[in-house]
């Protein structure tokens, strides 16, 4: 009886390993080695980890993970083709406008909500979650306008930097066609990887900005808001913003 259970357990482990390996090689075959607009770098251990977890999920849940990737992949490619058509297959417009839209739309969507909270105190039930509950309620409109002005200047700087970066992407061989898209596992794994890298880099960059000389002449601008609001996240000195855009 014990031997039968042991053999059954070994068989399950073997099936799991085989399925994970098949998934890995299947999706590995879909990955282009060419640089493209959605991914950077080479395959990493993170990719294999994601696929291994996917293999486990696929094994446990009777193939749902594979179906999800297949359906998601079809939507992903279809969406990219529509985006290319929207920009008339113009690489320069796609790179510049799509990059700035991916930064600007989430920023302004989120902050328009917080603008209502900061200036009008609505929705009122959220005010109890404000950490410095006795400050900036409501926020002085003159200070708010100054904050928006600084943000607009910094976003203009970011736009110029993105325009200047475009020739470098062409020199590096960045691809835009649907056949050059990374697979979904690679896309998600590298999104996770670079999110972690960005958080670590931002932490040490912020610490560097508190070095006395840099703080006095550059980073002090950001700390003019002693009781920060959501919008003030980009209320920084232009030099600090340029360094952040280039490095992060």
C-alpha positions as CSV (number, residue, x, y, z in Angstrom):
1,X,0.0,0.0,0.0
2,X,2.8,2.4,1.0
3,X,4.7,1.6,-2.3
4,X,1.5,2.3,-4.3
5,X,1.0,5.7,-2.7
6,X,4.7,6.6,-3.2
7,X,4.5,5.6,-6.9
8,X,1.4,7.7,-7.3
9,X,3.0,10.7,-5.6
10,X,6.1,10.3,-7.9
11,X,3.9,10.1,-10.9
12,X,2.1,13.4,-10.0
13,X,5.4,15.2,-9.4
14,X,6.7,13.9,-12.8
15,X,3.6,15.1,-14.6
16,X,3.9,18.5,-13.0
17,X,7.5,18.8,-14.0
18,X,6.8,17.7,-17.5
19,X,3.9,20.2,-17.8
20,X,6.0,23.1,-16.5
21,X,8.8,22.2,-18.9
22,X,6.4,22.0,-21.9
23,X,4.9,25.4,-21.0
24,X,8.3,26.9,-20.7
25,X,9.5,25.7,-24.1
26,X,6.2,26.5,-25.7
27,X,6.2,30.2,-24.6
28,X,10.0,30.4,-25.0
29,X,9.4,29.7,-28.7
30,X,7.1,32.7,-28.9
31,X,9.6,35.2,-27.5
32,X,11.4,37.3,-30.0
33,X,15.0,38.1,-29.3
34,X,14.5,41.6,-30.9
35,X,14.1,44.6,-28.6
36,X,10.6,46.0,-28.7
37,X,8.5,48.8,-27.2
38,X,7.0,46.6,-24.4
39,X,10.0,44.7,-23.1
40,X,13.6,45.1,-22.3
41,X,16.5,42.8,-21.5
42,X,16.8,39.0,-21.9
43,X,15.0,36.0,-20.4
44,X,15.6,35.7,-16.7
45,X,14.9,33.3,-13.8
46,X,11.8,35.4,-13.1
47,X,10.3,34.2,-16.4
48,X,10.9,30.5,-15.5
49,X,9.4,31.1,-12.1
50,X,6.2,32.6,-13.5
51,X,5.9,29.7,-16.0
52,X,6.6,27.2,-13.2
53,X,3.8,28.7,-11.1
54,X,1.7,28.7,-14.2
55,X,2.4,25.0,-14.7
56,X,1.4,24.3,-11.2
57,X,-1.8,26.3,-11.6
58,X,-2.5,24.6,-14.9
59,X,-1.9,21.1,-13.4
60,X,-4.1,21.9,-10.4
61,X,-7.0,23.6,-12.2
62,X,-7.3,21.4,-15.3
63,X,-5.8,23.7,-17.9
64,X,-7.5,27.0,-17.0
65,X,-4.1,28.8,-16.9
66,X,-3.3,27.8,-20.5
67,X,-6.7,28.9,-21.6
68,X,-6.4,32.2,-19.9
69,X,-3.0,32.9,-21.6
70,X,-4.4,31.8,-25.0
71,X,-7.5,34.1,-24.7
72,X,-5.4,36.9,-23.2
73,X,-2.8,36.6,-25.9
74,X,-5.4,36.9,-28.6
75,X,-6.8,40.1,-27.0
76,X,-3.3,41.4,-26.4
77,X,-2.3,41.1,-30.1
78,X,-5.6,42.4,-31.4
79,X,-5.3,45.4,-29.1
80,X,-1.8,46.1,-30.3
81,X,-2.8,45.9,-34.0
82,X,-5.6,48.4,-33.3
83,X,-3.2,50.7,-31.6
84,X,-0.8,50.5,-34.6
85,X,-3.7,51.3,-36.9
86,X,-4.8,54.3,-34.8
87,X,-1.4,55.8,-35.2
88,X,-1.1,55.0,-38.9
89,X,1.8,52.6,-38.1
90,X,3.9,55.7,-37.3
91,X,6.6,54.6,-34.9
92,X,7.5,58.1,-33.8
93,X,3.9,59.0,-32.9
94,X,3.3,55.7,-31.3
95,X,6.4,56.0,-29.1
96,X,6.0,59.6,-28.1
97,X,2.2,59.9,-27.8
98,X,1.6,56.4,-26.3
99,X,4.4,56.9,-23.8
100,X,3.2,60.2,-22.6
101,X,-0.5,59.0,-22.5
102,X,0.5,56.0,-20.4
103,X,2.1,58.4,-17.9
104,X,-0.4,61.3,-18.1
105,X,-3.8,59.6,-18.3
106,X,-3.4,57.6,-15.0
107,X,-1.8,60.6,-13.3
108,X,-4.5,63.1,-14.1
109,X,-7.4,60.5,-13.7
110,X,-6.3,59.7,-10.2
111,X,-5.5,63.3,-9.2
112,X,-8.7,64.7,-10.5
113,X,-10.4,62.5,-7.9
114,X,-8.1,63.7,-5.2
115,X,-8.5,67.3,-6.3
116,X,-12.2,67.1,-5.4
117,X,-11.1,65.7,-2.0
118,X,-8.5,68.4,-1.4
119,X,-10.5,71.4,-2.5
120,X,-14.1,70.4,-1.7
121,X,-13.7,67.7,0.9
122,X,-15.8,65.3,-1.1
123,X,-16.5,62.4,-0.8
124,X,-16.6,63.4,2.9
125,X,-16.3,59.8,4.2
126,X,-12.7,59.5,3.0
127,X,-11.5,62.5,5.0
128,X,-11.0,60.3,8.1
129,X,-8.3,58.4,6.3
130,X,-6.1,61.6,5.8
131,X,-2.9,61.2,7.9
132,X,-2.4,64.9,8.6
133,X,-6.1,65.5,9.2
134,X,-5.7,69.0,10.6
135,X,-3.7,70.4,7.6
136,X,-4.6,71.5,4.1
137,X,-8.4,71.1,4.6
138,X,-9.2,72.6,2.2
139,X,-6.0,73.2,0.3
140,X,-5.4,76.9,-0.5
141,X,-6.3,77.4,-4.2
142,X,-3.2,79.6,-4.8
143,X,-0.9,76.9,-3.6
144,X,-2.8,74.4,-5.7
145,X,-2.4,76.4,-8.9
146,X,1.3,76.8,-8.2
147,X,1.5,73.0,-7.8
148,X,-0.3,72.4,-11.1
149,X,2.0,75.0,-12.9
150,X,5.1,73.1,-11.7
151,X,3.6,69.8,-12.7
152,X,2.8,71.1,-16.2
153,X,6.4,72.4,-16.6
154,X,7.8,69.0,-15.5
155,X,5.5,67.1,-17.8
156,X,6.7,69.3,-20.7
157,X,10.3,68.5,-19.8
158,X,9.4,64.8,-19.7
159,X,7.8,65.1,-23.2
160,X,10.9,66.7,-24.6
161,X,13.1,63.9,-23.1
162,X,10.9,61.2,-24.6
163,X,11.2,62.9,-28.0
164,X,14.9,63.0,-27.6
165,X,15.0,59.4,-26.6
166,X,13.2,58.2,-29.8
167,X,16.4,58.2,-32.0
168,X,18.1,56.0,-29.4
169,X,15.3,53.5,-29.6
170,X,15.7,53.3,-33.3
171,X,19.5,52.9,-33.0
172,X,18.9,50.1,-30.5
173,X,16.6,48.3,-33.0
174,X,13.3,48.6,-31.1
175,X,10.5,46.8,-33.0
176,X,6.8,47.7,-33.1
177,X,5.2,45.0,-35.2
178,X,2.8,42.4,-33.7
179,X,5.1,39.5,-34.5
180,X,7.8,41.2,-32.3
181,X,5.6,41.4,-29.2
182,X,6.8,39.5,-26.2
183,X,4.7,36.6,-24.9
184,X,2.3,37.3,-22.1
185,X,4.4,35.4,-19.5
186,X,7.4,37.4,-20.5
187,X,5.4,40.6,-20.5
188,X,4.1,40.1,-17.0
189,X,7.3,38.7,-15.6
190,X,9.3,41.7,-16.8
191,X,6.7,44.2,-15.7
192,X,7.1,42.7,-12.2
193,X,10.9,42.7,-12.5
194,X,11.2,46.3,-13.5
195,X,8.6,47.4,-10.9
196,X,10.9,45.9,-8.3
197,X,14.0,47.5,-9.8
198,X,12.2,50.9,-10.1
199,X,11.2,50.8,-6.4
200,X,14.7,50.0,-5.2
201,X,16.3,52.6,-7.5
202,X,13.8,55.3,-6.4
203,X,14.5,54.6,-2.8
204,X,18.2,55.1,-3.2
205,X,17.7,58.1,-5.5
206,X,15.5,59.7,-2.9
207,X,18.1,59.0,-0.2
208,X,20.7,60.6,-2.4
209,X,18.5,63.7,-2.7
210,X,18.7,64.2,1.0
211,X,22.4,64.7,0.9
212,X,22.8,68.2,2.3
213,X,24.1,69.9,-0.9
214,X,21.5,68.3,-3.1
215,X,18.7,68.9,-0.6
216,X,19.5,72.6,-0.3
217,X,19.6,73.4,-4.0
218,X,17.3,70.7,-5.5
219,X,15.2,68.5,-3.3
220,X,14.0,71.2,-0.9
221,X,11.5,72.3,-3.6
222,X,9.6,69.0,-3.1
223,X,9.5,69.5,0.7
224,X,7.8,72.9,0.4
225,X,4.7,70.8,0.8
226,X,5.1,69.9,4.5
227,X,1.6,68.3,4.4
228,X,1.8,66.7,1.0
229,X,-1.2,66.2,-1.3
230,X,-1.5,63.6,-4.1
231,X,-0.8,66.1,-6.8
232,X,2.5,67.2,-5.2
233,X,4.2,63.8,-6.1
234,X,5.6,65.6,-9.2
235,X,6.1,68.9,-7.4
236,X,9.9,68.7,-7.8
237,X,12.9,70.8,-9.1
238,X,13.3,70.3,-12.9
239,X,16.8,68.7,-12.4
240,X,15.3,66.1,-10.0
241,X,12.5,65.4,-12.5
242,X,15.0,65.0,-15.4
243,X,17.1,62.6,-13.3
244,X,13.9,60.6,-12.3
245,X,12.7,60.4,-15.9
246,X,16.1,59.3,-17.3
247,X,16.9,56.8,-14.6
248,X,13.4,55.5,-13.7
